Amino acid sequence: MLQALPPVPPAAVVEVTATRFPEDPAKVPASITVLTARELADRGATDLRGAMALLAGVFIAPGGDGGPAGSVPEFWGLKEFDAFLLVVDGVPWGGAFNPALATLSLEGVERIEVQRGAAPVMYGATSFVGVIHVIRGLPLDTKGSARLSAGNHGTFGGAVNLRLPVGPAADSTLTVDHDTQGFDDPRTGFKRNHLLWRNRVQAMDGVVRFDLEGTAVDQQPASPFPRVGRALTDQVPLDANHNPGGAFLNDRRVTLTTGYDRALDAAVLWSTTLSASRARQDAFRGFLTDVATTAPNAHGFRERMDLTDFYLDTHLAWTGGAGLKVVAGLDHLHGQGRARGGDFDYVVNLDGSGAPDASATPSQVDIRIDDRRDFTGLYAFAQWQAAPRLTLEAGLRLTRAEETRRAATLDFASGALDTGADARTTTRLGGSAGATWTAWQAGEDRVNLFGGLRSTFKPAAIDFGLDSSAQILKPETATSYDLGAKADLLGRRLALEVSFFLMDFENLVVPQSVIDPATGTASPVLANAGTERFQGVEASASWRFAGALAARLAYSYHDARFRDYAKDFGDGTLTQLAGKRLEMSPYHLGGLGISYAPAHGFTASAEMAYTGAAFLNQRNTAPTGGYATYGASLGWREKAWELRLDGRNLTDRRKPVAESELGDSQYYLLPGRQLGLSARYRF
C-alpha cells in the first residue's frame, strides 16, 4: 500500500518527463498522465499493473518471461519488452539493455508520470510507444511510515520509510521493504528485498545528490501454457508448472547514483547525473515443448548473466524572457553484458509432476555471449510561449550507437564449436516537434488542442537468455504523429482527454523459431520483422467530485498490423503477413474505477478493466475472446494509521495475457484471485 497524502489542488500537479523542467501536463503536446501517491494510495495500487489499470491505451500484463515479479507493458498496441522506456528518478532503469521490471519496487513512490509515444530527446535510452517515470521520496510533512501486509497463497510483506536526522542543510531518507508473493500456480512466487538510501546536501553553491539502492529478487517462475492449433490445449491442467524441480530466476541489482544541481544565475540551472549499476541474474527453468508424454517433451536452460551499466547526463536548463525555455546537454549510456549457460531436454508429466531437478539435467551445450553497447548523444529542446494561448516546442538529438558482440556455442555430444562476432555503428538524427493551443479558457477551466510528430531509433533488442547468435540486428526505427485535446473543467476537477495516433515502424524485433535440419528441434532466435503500422484513438476522463469521491474512465482502440513481413513458419516457405494484426494486441481496452477516500473514516474503491479480443498468433488463426477483471477494496483511515482489505481479479479469470519468447505457441496466464490485508502507520 502506498502512503496516503493530504489533498493536492489539481493545478499543483506537474510533470518533468517530457521537458526536464516542472511543467503543467496540459501544456505538453503529448498524452501524459501523472499518478500521485495520494491517488495510488486511495486505490490500493502497489505495482505497475494496479497503478496503470485505469489509464487509456496502457495494458500491463503481470509476469511474463521475466518471472512473476515482472510485467510486460503494452502501449499503442505494441507489447515488446523493450519498446517502452522505464525511468526511475531520471535514470533509465535497466540501462542500455532491457527495462529491469522485476527489481522495481514502488514503496515510497511520490508519483508516476506516464507519457505515450516516443521518449523525449533528452534521454539516452529511447522508446517508441511510452515512458514510465517513477519518482520516489517521502512527503515533506511526514517523518516516515511503516507497513505490514498479508494475503492468500502465503503472501506477506513489510516496509519502513524514514526521514533521517542529518541537519538543516541536508535531507536523507531510508526505505527498506520486503514482499513475499504467492500464486495459484504450484511452485510459483517471488521474494523481493529492497533498500533505498537517498541524500540531498546543500554544498558547493548547489545541491549534491547521492542515492544507493539495492534489490534482491528470488523467483520461482511459472511455466508458459501451450497452444495447440487454434486454442490453448485442454490436455494440460490450468495451473500446471512444467519447470524442472528447483527452478529459479534470481536477480541482484545494486545502483549508485550521484548528481549535482546548481543555479548559475536566476535563469540557468546546471544539472549533472552519474549512475552506475551492477546486476546479476541466475536462471534455471524450462517449459513444455510437446503436448505428449514421449521423451523428451520439455526444454530447459541454466544461465548466469552479468550486466554493468553507466549513465551520464549533463545539461543546462534556461528559462529566458519572452516565454522561452531551453534544455541542452549531452549524455552517454554504456552497457556491458556477459552470459554463460547451456540448455537441456527433459521429460515431465502433462500435469507438471515428475519434473527432474538440476542434478538430473546436464547441459547439452555451452553457450557464451558477450555484448557491449555505447550510446552517446547531443540534444537540445526548446519550448516557446509564442502567444498567450499558443505554445510551441521542438527537440533534436544526434545519437551515435556502437555495439559489439561475440558468441560461442559448444555442442558436448559432437564436440563442434560454433563461434562468431559482429559489430555495428549507427549515427542518426532524431527529433520531435509539437504545438499546444488553448482554444477556450474561462477562469481555471480550459480546452487545449495539441499535435506532435516524433522520429526516433534504437539498437535492436538483445535477450541473452534466448538468442546465442552473434548477428546484430538492424536498428528499430519509428515515425509517429498524434493529435488530441485536453480539457480541465468544473474548477479543474474534471479532466478530459482524447488523442489520435499513427506510427510507422520498421525492423521491429520479434521472436521466431529456427528448425535445426539435423535434429528437427526448434531454437528461439530474434529477428527483424519488416514494417508495421500502429494507429488508434484513446480517451479518458478523471473526475474528483466534491468531498472524497473520485472516478476514472478510460477507453482505447488500437489497430496494430504488419505492413510488409514475410516469415518462415518452419515449412520452408515464406508467408506474407501484410495486413495481419500483431499477436496479443486487442482492438479494445477500457477501464472504470471509483474511489471514496476521506482523510478520516471509511474508505472504499471498485475497478473494472476490460481487455478485448485478440489473436494469439501472427497468422491470425488462433483467436482469444475479450474479458473483464474486477477489483475492490474496503478500509478505515485515521490521521496516523490506515487498515484496508484489497481484492484483485475477483472473478478469478485466467486468460492469456503475454506471449512467451522462450518457445513457440506459449503463453502466460493472468494470475488467479488475490486477496490482501494491509496496515500502515504514519509518524
N, C-alpha and C positions, 0 to 999 in steps of 0.2 A: 504494500500500500504506500502511496506517495503522500507526502506531508500536506495537510490542509493549510490554506493561506487565507488571510482576510480578503474581502472583496477588492478587486482591482478595477478601476474605471476602464471601460473599453478603449478610450482614447490613449491610455498609457501603454498599450501593447505595441511593441516594436519588434523588428527583425534585424539581424545582422548578416544573414546568409547571403542575400542577393547583392549587397552593396558594400559590406565590410564596415559600414558606419550605421548607427541606430537610425532606422527608417520606419515610417508608418507603412505596414504591408499594403494598404490601399493605394499607395503611390508607386508600387512596384509593377512594371508591365509583365507580370507573370502570375500564375496561380500559386499562392503561398499561404500557408496556414500556420499560425502559432498556437501550440497547445501548451497552456500554462500549467504549473504544478497544481494550482487550485482545481482546474478542470479535471486533470488526471486523477487527483485525489477524490473528487466528488464522484467520479465514475469507477473508482477502484482499479484503474489501469496500472499494471505493474510490469508489462512487457510491451514490445513493439506492436504485436497483434492487437492487444487490448487498447493501446494508446491510439492507433490509427484505424480502428474498426469503423468509425463513422466519417472518415474523410472521403470526399469524392475522388474517384479514379485510383484509389490505392487498395491493394489487397495484400495482406501479409499471411503467407502460408506458414504455419508453425512446423518446426522440424526440418526435414529435408536431408540431403546428403551430409550437411554439416552437423547432424546429430540432433537429439530432441531439445537441446538448449539453443539451437539456432533457428533460423527462419529464412524464407525465400520471398522477398518483397516483389510486388508487381506494380509498375506504373505504366500508364498509357497502353496497357495490353501486353507489355513486354515483361516476361518473367525470366530474366537471365541473371545469374548470380553476381555479375559484376557490372550490369548496365546502369545501376544507380550508384550514388556516392554516399557513404556513411562518414560523417564528420563528428568528432567529439571534441568540444571546446576548441574548435578551429583547426584541428589536426585530422587528416584522413585516417580513419580507424581501420587498419589493415594495410596501410602504406601503399606500396607500388603493386601489390598483388590483389587479393580479393578482400571485400569487407569482412572483418572478423566479428561476425554477429554472435557467435556462441559465447564470446568473452565479454559481451556488452551487458553491463548492469545499469538499471535505471534508478537505483537507490540514490537519493539526494539530488534528483534532477530538478532544475529550475524551470526549464521549458524545453520543448522540442519544436524546431522550425522545420517545416516540410515544404519544399519547393518542387513543383512539377516542371519537367523539361530539363534541358541541358544545364549542367553546373555553370555558375558564373566563371568568367575568365580568370578570376583571382585564385583558383585552386589548381595545384599541380597535378592532382589526380582528378580526372574528369568523369562525367556521366552523361548519358543521353536522355534519360527519362525522369530523373528525380534526384533530389538531395534530401537526406535526413540528417539534420544537425542537432545533436544532443548537447545541451548546455547544462552543466551541473553547478551547484552552490547552495549554501544554506541561506534562507531569508535573513536579512539584516536584523529583524526584530526578534529573533529567537536564538537561544544558545545551543539548541540541539534537540534531538528526538531519539526515541528507542522504539523498536518494533518487534513483535512476536507474531508468528503465523503458523497455522497448521491446516491440513486438508486431507482429502481422501487419497488412497494409494500410497500412504506413508509420506505425504508431503509435509514439510515443516521448514521454518526459517526464522531468522532474527537479524536485526541490524541496529547499529548505533551511529548517529550523526552528531558530531561535536564541533563546537566552535572553541578553539584552544586559546587560552590567555597568553598573548605574546607581546602586548604593548600597544601604545596608541598609534604607532606608525606602521603597524603590521596587522595582517589578518591571516589566520591559519585555521583550516577546517580539516577534520578527520572523519572519514566514513569507512566503517567496517561492516560487512554483511555476509551472511551465509544463507543459501537456499538449497534445499533438497526437494526435488520434484519427482513424483512417481506418476505412472500412467497405467491405463488398462492393459496395454501390451505387456506380456511377460518379459522379464529381463530387460526392461526399458526404463530409463530415468537418467537424472543427472544431479550432480552436486557442484555448486559454484561457490567459491570463496573469493571475496573481493575486498581490496583495500585501496583507498584513495586519500592521499595527503596533499592538500593544496595550500599554497602560501603566496601572499602578496605583501611586499615590503616597499615602502617609500624610500628610495635611495637613488643616488647619482642623478638628482634632478628629475626623477621619473618614478616609475613603478617597476620593480623586478618581480617576475613571476617564477615560481618553482613548484612543479607537481610531480609526485611519484605515485605510480599506480601499478598494482599487481593483481592478476586474476589467475585462479587455478580452477579448471573445469574438468571433472571426471564424468564421462558419459557412458552409459550402456545404450548403444544405438538400437533403434528398431530396424527391421529389415523392410525394404520396399515390397509392395504387394504386386504380384504378377498379373499381366493381362494376357489372355489367350483369345485371339481373334478380335471380335468387336467389343468385348466386355471383360471386366475383371473376372478371373476364374472363380467358380464356385467349388472347386476341389480343394481349396486352401481355407482353413478357418480364418475368421476375420482378424483375430489378434495373434496369429501365428508369428513367431520370431525365428527366422531361419539362419540367424547369425551363428557362427561356431561358439562353443561354450567358452565363457570368459571374455566375450567380445568387449572391446573398449574403444573409445575415441576421446583422448585426453588432450587438453590444451593448457599450456602455460604461457602467460604473456606478462612482461614487465616493460613499462613505459616511463621514461623520464622526459619531462617537458619543461623547458625554461624559456623565459621571454623577457623583453624589456620594452616598455612603452614610455615615450617622452613627448611632451608638448614642446616643439621647437619654438613656437610662438602661439599667439591666440588662434591662429587659423590652421596650423600644420601639426599633425600628430605623426610621430615616427614609431613604428611597431615592428618588432623582430621576434620570431618564434623559432626555436630549435627543439626538435623532438627526436628521440632515439628509442627504438623498440626492439626487443628480442623476444621471439616466440618459438615455441616448440610444440609439435603435435605428434602424438603416438597413436597409431591405429592398428587394430586387429579386428577385422569384420568380414562379412560375406553376405551373399544373397542367393536366392533360388534362381537357377537359370533354365530349368526344365521342370514343368509340372508333371513329374513322373517319379517313380521310385527306383528307376535304374541308376546305377552308379556310373559316373558322378552326376549329380543333378544340381550342384551348387558350386559357386566360385567365390573365393575369398582372397584377401591380401593383408599383409602386415607391412607397416611402413613407419619410418621416423622422418619428420620434416622439420628443418630448422630455418627460420626466417629472421633476417635482420633488416630493419628499416630505419632510414634517416629522412627527416623532413626539415627543410629550412625555408623560411619565408621572411622577407623584409620588405616593407612598403611604407610609403608616405600617403597619408590621407589629408587632403587640403580642402578646407571649406572657405571658399573665397567670396567675394562680393558678387552681386548680380545673380544670386541663386545658383552659383556653380560649385559643384563638389567633384573632386578628382581623387582617384586612388591609383597609384603607380608603384610597381615593385618588381621583384624577381623572386623566384623560388626554385628549389631543387628537391627532387624526391628520388631517393636511392633505395633499391631493394635487392637483397641477395637471398636466394632460396636454394636449399640443398635437400634432396630427398633420397633416402635409401630404403629399399624394401624388396618384396617379392610377392608372388601370388601362388595360389594353390587351388586344386579341385578337392571337393569332398562330397559326401552323401549325407542327406538329412531327411527325416520323415516330413511329409507334407504338413503335419500339424506343428512342426518345429522341434519335435522331440528327437533324441538320438544324435544331436549335433556333436561332432568331435571337439576336443579342446585343442589348445595350441601345440601340445606335445605330439598330437596325432596328425598334425597338418604341416609337414615340412614344405618349405617353399620349393617351387619347381624352377624358378628363375630368380636371378638377382638383378634388380633394376636400380640404376643410379641416374639422377637428374640434377644438373646444376644450372641455375638461371640467374642472370644479373640484369637489372633494369635501372636506367638512369633517365629521369625526365627533368629537363631544365627549361625554364620558361621566363619570358619577359612579358609583362602585362600592363595594360592601362585601361582604366574605366572612368567615365565621366557622366555625371548627371547634371542637367541644366534645367532650371526653372525658367523656361523660355517666356512664359506668360503666367499671370496669376492662376490660370486653370490648365496650363499645359506644361508637362514635364517630359523632357527628352533624355535618353541615355544611350550610351554606346560603349562597347568594350572591344579590345583587340588583344590577342595573345599569340606570341610566337613560341612554339614548343619544339624542342629537339629531343627526340626519344631514341635512346640507344639500348639495344638488348643483345645479349649473347647467351647461347645455350649449348650445353653438352649433355649427351645422353649415352648410356651404355646398357645393354641387356645381355646377360649371360644365361644361356639355357643349360641347366645342370645335366639334363638327360643326354643331349647331343654334344655338349661342350662348345657349342657355337657361341661366338661373341659378336654382337652387333653394336657398333659404335657410330656416332655421328655428332656433328656440330653445325651450328648455324649462327648467323649474326644479321641484324637488320638495324638500320638507322633511318629515321624519318624526321624530316624538318618541315613543319607545316604551320600556316596561319589559321587561326580560328577566331571567331568573334561573335558579337551579338549587337543588336540594336532594338530599341523599343520606345514606345511613347505612351503616356497616360494623360487623358483629357477629362477634366471634371465637367461633365455635361450638365449637371444640375447640382445646386447647393442651397440649403436653407438652414442656417444655424449650424448645428453639428451634423445634420443629415446631408447626404451627398450621393451622387451616382458617378462613378468613374468608368470610362471606357479605356481599354488598353489593347495594345498589339505589339508583337515582337517576333523577331527571327533570330535563329542561332545556328551556327555552323561549328562542328567540333569533331574531334577524332581521338582515339586512344589505341594503344597497342592491344593486340588480341589477348584474350584471357588465357591464362595457363592454369591447369589443375594438376598439381604434382601427383595426386593420387589416381589420376585417370590415364594420362597420356604420356607414354615414355618416348614419344617421337622427338627427335631433335629439331624438326622443322618448326620455324617460327611463322605463324600465320600472318596474313595481311592485316594491317590495322583496320579497325572498325571506324566507319565514318557516318555522320548523320547531319542532315539539314532539316530544321524544324521551324514551323510557323504556328503562332497561336493568336487568337483574338478573343476578347472577353469583356465582361462588365462586372464591376463590383459596386455594391450599394450598401450604405450604412444608413439605417432608418430608425425612427422612433427613439430619437436621442441616442443613436448608435447602440441600441440594444438588439436590433435586428440586423444581421449581416447576410447579404445575398451575393451569390457569385455564379456566373455561368461563363464557360470558356469553350472554345473550339480549337482543336489542334490538328496538325498534319505533319508527319515526319517521314522523310525518305531515308532509308537505312541501307548501308552497303557493307558487305563482309561480316554480317552477324555470325558470331561464333556459336556453333551448335554441336552437341554430341552426336556421334554416329558409330555404328559397329562395323569393323573390318573383319572379314572372314579370312582365316588362315587356310589357304588351299591344301596344305599338307595335313592339317589336323581337323579342319572343319569347324574349329572353335572361333567364337566371335570375341574380338577385343575392342573395348571402347576407346575412341580417339576423339579429338576435337577437330572441327573443320569449319571453313568459311562457307556461308550459306547465301551467296549471291546477293540479291537485293530484295528489300521488303518495304511495305508502306504501312504506317500506323496512323489512324485518324479516328476522331471521335469528338464527343461532347461530354462535358462534366458540369454538374450543377450542385450547389449546396446552399443550405440555409442554417444559420445559427441564431437562436433567439434566447436572450436572457430576459425572462419575464420579471415583473415586479416581485420583489421578495427573493426567495432562494430557488426558484424554479427555472430550469434551463433545458433547451432541447436542441438537437442537431438532426438535420435531414440531408441525405446525400444520394445522388444518382449519377451514374456514368454509363455511356455507351461507347464501347471500344471495338474498332474493326481493324484487326492486325492480320495482314496477309502477305504471303510470298508474292513477289512480282516476277522473279526470274531465278529459279533454283532447281537444278537437275541433280537428283540423288540416286545412288545405287543402294537399293534396299537388300542386297545380298543375293540377287538373282542374276547379276552380271549385266543388267540393262539399266539405263538411266531413266528415271521417271521425272517428268517436268511437274513441279509443284506450283507453278504460277496460278494465282487465283485461290489457292488453298489457304485456309486460316491457320495461323500458328497454333500448335497444340497447347492445351491447357489455358487458352486465352478466351474467356467468356465475352459475349457481347455486352451483357448487362451486369452491373454491380450496384448495390444500393445499401443504405443503412438508415436506421431511425433509432434515436435514443432520447431519453428524457431522464433528468435527474432532479431530485429535490434534496438540497444540501444546505440547510441553515447553519449558522455559526454554532448554535446550540440546539440540542434535541434530536428528534428522529430524522434519519436520512434514508433515502431510497433511490434506486435507479433501475431502469429497464432498457434493454437494447435488442434490436433485431438487425441482422446483417444478411443480405441476400447475394448469392453468387449464381449467375446464370448458367445456362447450358454451354458446354464447350466440347471440343474434340480431344480425345486422348492421344491421337497420333497425327503426324504431318499429312498423311494421305486423306484425312478426314473421313475415315471409315468406321471409327470407334467413338460414337457419341456418348457423352455423360450428361445427365439431366441437371437442372438447377436445383438449388436447395437454400433453405434459410436456417440460420442458427440464432439462438436466443440466450441472453444473459440477464442477470438481475442481481441486485444487492439490497440488503437491509442493514441499518446500523444506528448507532447512537453516538452523538458527538457533544463533548463539553469543551471548555476552554483549553484544558491541559491534556485531555485524552479522547480517544475515539475507539469504538468497537464496531466491527462490521462483519457480515457474512456475505460472501460473494459466490455466485454460481456462473459457470461458463459452459456453453454448449449443452444447455439443459435438456434438450430433446435427444442428446446422445447420437447426433449424426456422424457417420464415419465415411464421408465421401473422399475421393481422391483430390488432393489439394496441390501436390507438387510432383513433377516427374523426376525420377532418379536418373543421374548420369553415370551410375555405376554399371548399368546394363540396359539392354533394350526391353521396352514394354514393362517398366517397373515404376510403381507409384507409391508415394507416401499418403497415408490416410489422415484425415482430421482426427486429432486426439479426442477420446471419449469425454464424457461428462466430468467436470472438475468442480469441486466444492472446497471453499477455504474460509477459515475463520481467522481474523487478524485483529490485533490491538496495537495502538500506537500511543505513546506518551510524549508530550512536548514540554520542554523546560527551558 
